[in-house]
């Protein structure tokens, strides 16, 4: 059996010398190396920004969505959206484990990979179902998990598709838990979406009774979703691409002090400056959205003389899966909503 690099570089076809995520093409042969895990895939949870772009490209036609997704994998060996650069994650069953693989995973374990589909060798034999409202597709196919690839064995106290929907965005609430301190004013943009709702829950918990959490929804429907659960102290619906308008609204709500922490969970482009302007000087802006442009954020902040710390949304931080799943266990209303939407 061939020996593999723990980071999966042995799978890179082009360009040589890069890791699997930035690679254009990787080897998706389903014969494992000595330190890999072969997974029979059940469901793909596509990154929200990626699925939104694919759905728009397909004009909402399900057959065209299938065609586009299979085309991406056929060309790149993985599901890395060529427009957004993002992927998603999957659930499946461990079918074969290489003899040099280090870990507690066993053949037959049901797991969710916590690494992006944009770096995961994948074969789609057939797409059996598409659920555009929750960015999920069921497939017949297989995938490879590298030695460095993190995963979570699926919990037994909730449906698999529910766990998948939460684990896909686990980095967002976990990073929120790190960033928010007691007494902070926190602004969550895209607060009515999947990651936004989890972030609101964490922000409210961490900011405490002396803090304030503000939810911005992209539509009245999404704003009301958060309002009904009581996840914030203030709510409003707004176009996050209107940077000056966002600044004016948040300034009005906070008496000019703005937010200590801004969390951006939207899945559309050009929301960088609305997030930056809504944050106080020396505050923190966390861009979880995969639609974020580093160039727009960095040069835009410079252009308006805004001294804020900006964090790119690393999808992983320690214990992020446990933190995200715990949010549903702590908040029965949030869990019920997620069950209705995703399970």
C-alpha positions in Angstrom: 0.0 0.0 0.0 1.3 3.5 -0.9 2.4 5.8 1.8 0.6 9.2 2.1 1.4 12.6 3.4 -0.7 13.4 6.5 -1.8 16.7 4.8 -2.8 15.0 1.6 -0.2 16.5 -0.7 0.2 13.1 -2.4 -3.2 13.6 -3.9 -2.4 16.9 -5.6 -2.2 16.8 -9.4 -1.9 20.4 -10.2 -0.3 22.7 -9.4 2.4 20.7 -7.8 3.8 21.9 -4.4 0.5 23.1 -3.0 -1.9 21.6 -0.4 -5.2 20.0 -1.5 -7.4 23.0 -0.8 -5.8 25.5 -3.1 -5.0 22.9 -5.7 -6.9 23.1 -9.0 -7.1 19.3 -9.5 -6.6 16.4 -7.0 -6.5 12.7 -7.5 -9.9 11.2 -6.5 -9.0 7.6 -7.1 -10.8 5.7 -4.3 -7.9 3.3 -3.6 -6.7 4.5 -0.2 -3.1 5.3 0.8 -1.8 3.8 4.1 -3.0 6.7 6.3 -6.3 7.5 4.7 -10.0 6.7 5.4 -12.4 5.7 2.7 -15.9 6.9 3.3 -19.2 5.8 1.8 -20.9 9.2 1.4 -24.6 9.7 2.2 -25.1 13.5 2.2 -23.2 16.6 1.1 -23.9 19.8 3.0 -22.8 22.4 0.5 -21.4 25.8 1.8 -24.2 28.4 1.7 -22.3 30.8 -0.5 -21.4 28.0 -2.9 -24.9 26.6 -3.1 -26.4 30.0 -3.6 -24.1 30.6 -6.5 -24.8 27.2 -8.1 -28.6 27.6 -7.7 -28.5 31.0 -9.3 -26.3 29.6 -12.2 -28.8 26.8 -12.6 -31.8 29.1 -12.6 -33.2 27.0 -9.7 -33.5 23.9 -11.9 -32.7 20.8 -9.9 -31.4 18.8 -12.8 -29.1 21.6 -13.7 -27.9 21.9 -10.1 -27.0 18.1 -10.3 -25.2 18.7 -13.6 -23.1 21.6 -12.3 -22.1 19.8 -9.1 -21.1 16.6 -10.9 -19.2 18.7 -13.4 -17.2 20.4 -10.6 -16.2 17.1 -9.1 -15.4 15.5 -12.5 -13.0 18.4 -13.3 -11.3 19.0 -10.0 -11.6 15.7 -8.2 -13.4 17.5 -5.3 -16.3 19.8 -4.8 -14.6 23.2 -4.8 -16.9 25.8 -6.4 -14.7 27.6 -9.0 -16.6 30.9 -8.3 -16.7 31.0 -4.5 -13.7 28.8 -3.8 -15.7 27.1 -1.1 -17.0 23.6 -0.5 -19.0 22.3 2.4 -18.8 19.0 4.3 -20.3 15.5 4.3 -21.7 12.7 6.3 -21.1 9.0 5.6 -19.8 5.7 6.9 -16.1 4.7 7.4 -15.7 1.8 4.9 -11.9 1.2 5.0 -9.1 2.6 7.2 -5.4 2.5 6.2 -3.1 0.6 8.5 -1.0 3.6 9.3 -4.0 5.9 10.1 -3.8 7.2 13.7 -7.0 7.7 15.5 -10.0 6.0 17.2 -12.2 5.8 14.1 -13.5 2.3 13.3 -15.0 0.8 10.2 -18.7 1.2 10.3 -18.6 4.5 12.3 -21.1 7.2 11.0 -19.2 10.4 10.8 -19.3 14.0 9.7 -16.1 15.4 8.2 -15.2 18.7 9.6 -12.9 19.6 6.7 -14.0 21.3 3.6 -15.2 19.5 0.5 -12.9 22.0 -1.3 -10.0 19.7 -0.3 -11.7 16.3 0.0 -11.2 13.7 -2.8 -14.7 12.9 -3.9 -16.6 10.7 -6.4 -20.3 11.3 -7.1 -21.8 8.3 -8.8 -25.3 9.7 -8.5 -27.1 12.6 -6.9 -30.4 11.1 -5.5 -31.9 14.1 -3.9 -31.5 17.9 -3.8 -32.8 20.0 -0.9 -32.1 23.6 -2.1 -33.8 25.1 1.0 -31.1 23.7 3.3 -28.2 23.4 0.9 -28.0 19.6 1.1 -27.8 16.9 -1.5 -28.0 13.1 -1.0 -25.6 11.1 -3.2 -24.2 7.7 -4.0 -20.4 8.1 -3.9 -17.2 7.9 -1.9 -14.7 10.3 -0.4 -11.3 10.3 1.3 -10.4 11.6 4.7 -6.7 12.5 5.2 -4.8 11.8 8.4 -4.9 15.5 9.3 -8.7 15.7 8.5 -10.9 16.4 11.5 -14.2 14.7 11.9 -17.0 14.1 14.4 -18.8 10.8 15.1 -22.4 11.6 14.7 -24.3 12.1 18.0 -27.0 9.6 18.9 -29.4 12.2 20.4 -30.4 14.0 17.2 -31.1 13.2 13.5 -28.1 12.9 11.2 -29.2 15.6 8.9 -29.8 18.0 11.8 -26.3 17.3 13.2 -24.8 17.8 9.7 -26.5 21.2 9.3 -25.0 22.3 12.6 -21.6 20.8 12.2 -21.2 22.5 8.8 -21.1 25.9 10.5 -19.6 24.8 13.9 -16.7 27.2 13.6 -19.0 30.3 13.8 -20.6 29.8 17.3 -17.3 28.4 18.6 -15.4 31.5 17.5 -18.2 33.7 18.8 -17.8 32.0 22.2 -14.1 33.0 22.1 -14.6 36.6 21.0 -17.5 37.8 23.0 -17.0 39.0 26.6 -19.4 39.9 29.4 -20.8 43.4 28.7 -20.0 43.5 25.0 -22.3 44.9 22.4 -22.5 42.3 19.6 -23.9 42.8 16.1 -24.7 39.6 14.1 -25.3 40.3 10.4 -27.2 37.5 8.8 -28.6 36.6 12.2 -31.6 34.8 10.8 -29.6 32.2 9.0 -28.2 28.9 10.2 -24.8 30.1 11.4 -26.3 33.4 12.5 -28.8 31.8 14.8 -26.1 29.8 16.5 -23.9 32.9 16.8 -26.8 34.8 18.4 -27.3 32.1 21.0 -23.6 32.1 21.9 -23.3 35.9 21.9 -26.3 36.3 24.2 -24.9 33.7 26.5 -21.4 35.2 26.6 -22.3 38.9 26.7 -24.6 38.3 29.7 -27.1 40.6 31.3 -24.8 43.6 31.0 -24.2 43.1 27.3 -26.4 43.7 24.2 -26.9 41.6 21.1 -28.2 43.1 17.9 -29.6 40.9 15.1 -29.6 42.0 11.5 -31.6 39.9 9.1 -31.6 40.0 5.3 -35.3 39.7 5.1 -38.3 40.1 7.5 -38.7 36.4 7.5 -35.2 35.7 8.7 -35.3 38.5 11.2 -38.6 37.2 12.6 -37.1 33.8 12.9 -34.6 35.1 15.4 -37.0 37.4 17.1 -39.5 34.6 17.9 -36.7 32.7 19.7 -35.7 35.8 21.7 -32.0 35.4 20.7 -31.2 39.1 20.7 -32.0 42.4 22.4 -32.7 44.4 19.1 -33.7 43.3 15.6 -33.9 44.9 12.3 -34.0 43.9 8.6 -31.4 45.6 6.4 -29.4 45.3 3.1 -25.9 44.5 4.4 -24.3 45.9 1.2 -25.5 49.4 2.2 -22.4 50.2 4.3 -23.3 53.8 5.3 -26.9 52.8 6.0 -25.7 50.0 8.3 -23.4 52.4 10.1 -26.2 54.9 10.6 -28.6 52.3 11.9 -26.2 50.7 14.4 -25.0 54.1 15.5 -28.6 55.1 16.2 -29.2 51.9 18.2 -26.0 52.2 20.3 -26.0 55.9 20.9 -23.0 56.3 18.6 -20.8 53.8 20.4 -21.2 51.1 17.7 -20.5 47.4 18.3 -17.6 45.8 20.2 -17.9 42.7 18.1 -19.4 42.3 14.6 -20.1 38.8 13.3 -20.8 38.5 9.6 -22.7 35.4 8.6 -24.2 36.5 5.2 -23.7 34.5 2.0 -23.6 37.4 -0.5 -20.8 39.7 -1.6 -20.0 43.3 -0.7 -20.9 43.2 2.9 -17.4 43.9 4.2 -17.7 47.6 4.7 -21.1 47.5 6.4 -19.5 45.2 9.0 -16.4 47.4 9.4 -18.2 50.7 9.7 -20.6 49.2 12.3 -17.7 48.3 14.6 -16.1 50.7 17.1 -12.4 51.6 16.8 -10.3 48.7 18.2 -13.3 46.4 18.1 -13.4 43.1 16.3 -15.0 42.0 13.1 -15.4 38.3 12.5 -16.0 37.4 8.8 -17.5 33.9 8.9 -19.0 34.3 5.4 -17.2 32.6 2.6 -18.3 35.5 0.3 -15.8 37.7 2.1 -13.1 39.4 0.1 -9.9 40.0 2.0 -8.9 42.8 -0.4 -12.2 44.6 0.0 -12.0 44.3 3.8 -8.4 45.3 4.2 -8.3 48.2 1.7 -11.8 49.3 2.6 -10.9 49.6 6.3 -7.8 51.5 5.4 -9.8 53.8 3.1 -12.2 54.9 5.9 -9.5 55.1 8.6 -11.0 52.3 10.6 -8.8 50.7 13.2 -10.4 47.3 13.8 -9.2 43.8 14.2 -10.5 41.6 11.4 -10.7 37.8 11.7 -11.2 35.5 8.7 -13.6 32.8 9.7 -11.5 29.7 10.3 -14.0 26.9 10.1 -12.1 25.1 12.8 -11.3 25.9 16.4 -10.8 23.5 19.3 -14.0 21.8 20.5 -16.1 23.6 17.9 -18.3 20.6 17.2 -19.1 20.1 20.8 -19.9 23.8 21.3 -22.2 24.0 18.3 -24.2 20.8 19.2 -24.5 21.9 22.8 -26.3 25.1 21.6 -29.1 22.9 20.4 -29.2 21.0 23.6 -29.3 24.2 25.7 -31.9 25.9 23.6 -35.1 23.9 23.0 -36.6 26.6 20.8 -33.5 26.7 18.6 -33.4 23.0 18.3 -37.1 22.8 17.4 -36.5 25.4 14.6 -33.5 23.5 13.3 -35.4 20.3 13.3 -38.2 21.9 11.3 -35.7 23.4 8.8 -33.0 20.8 8.5 -34.1 17.4 9.8 
